[in-house]
Amino acid sequence: MRPLTETETQTLFSKLAQYTGRSLNNLILPSGGDDNDRNVFRLHGSRVYFMRLSLANLATSIPRDNLLSLGTCIGKFTKTGKFRVAITALDVIAPHARYKVWILPKGEMSFMYGGNVVKAHVGRWSEDCPEHQGVIMYDMNDTPLGFGVSTRASNQLKQLSPTDIVVARQADIGEFLRSEDTLFTT
Amino acid sequence: MAPSKPSSKGKGGSAKGKSAPLSSATKVSKNKKNVKRPPPKEVKGKARTAPEQLKKKKKRVYTEEELDLPKLNTITPVGVVKPKGKKKGKTFVDDQEGMMTILAMVNAEQEGQIESKMMRARQLEEIREAKRKEAEARQAQKKSKLEDAKASIRQKRKRRSDGHDSAEPEPTSTGSKSKGKRKSVSFA
């Protein structure tokens, strides 16, 4: 388990910044005055974890092979150096979301079984959302369900037919059950 | 068998006798030679070392600066030079300030991208709107033209209906005329 290098940090932040606004700064800022209280990113294998610094320091006492995971898994680096955000990062990025899509109850199940979001299932949509932008999906009670990429800008939505895909799914909370076996394997 | 033995003995004795003085002579000569040999050896040694020494003298290492080579022709090209004394391996970003600067850069870049996306979307939307209006205008023009044509036809019909009595005999006469004309045109 080691800190990220500069390029890795940049890749990670640029990925997270697709879904979040400027409030992403709050992730790194210490909640209290103590420096041990601030949150840090740590790389273990190819996965990136987000945790308190005091917790990360404790990890040094565990052999690398014996350590499976620590803190919240944000995602993993691919072998080509790109970063892939995992569904486990939803709790970290959802409070700082920039663009949101609220899904109607009739569309929740199809989304949570891995389907894309069609226009008929969208209850509300953040204004001024450009196309190909990371969005976070919520149900109508503001519970985060997953995230994806918008296929159209929000001002083009009116011209679409009800069966047109408006958000391409990237991750949803159904994965916790669907890929339970592979979610935490290295 | 008997004569052969002494002969062999004699031969052997003579051989031994001959060999003894020879050996002594060789020993002496060897000693003498040994005494003589060292000088050539030394000469040879000097001869071997001399060119080496010369070579060593000739081997002077020039630094790259002394050679006055164009910079692109040097062993380590211009772009690849790594500063000496710098830490090898990865440089971690663990301090908060470093992370904040990277985050600020990334955020600025991201906002620029979003801004440009929105601008482009707006421009495309304007173009689309203009095209739509143009198409609508064309459609309306087409429709009005059609309406005009319809109206003109209706007016013609009305005129015909107004002059109904006079109109009836005419078509028959024109029809007969036209038939005659057609025949002449089609087969001539």
Interface residues (C-beta under 8 A of the other chain):
Chain A: R2 P3 L4 T5 E6 T9 Q10 F13 S14 A17 Q18 R22 L24 N25 I28 L29 P30 R38 V40 D128 P130 E131 H132 Q133 A153 N155 Q156
Chain B: K90 T91 F92 V93 D94 Q96 G98 M99 M100 I102 L103 M105 V106 N107 E109 Q110 I114 K117 M118 A121 E125
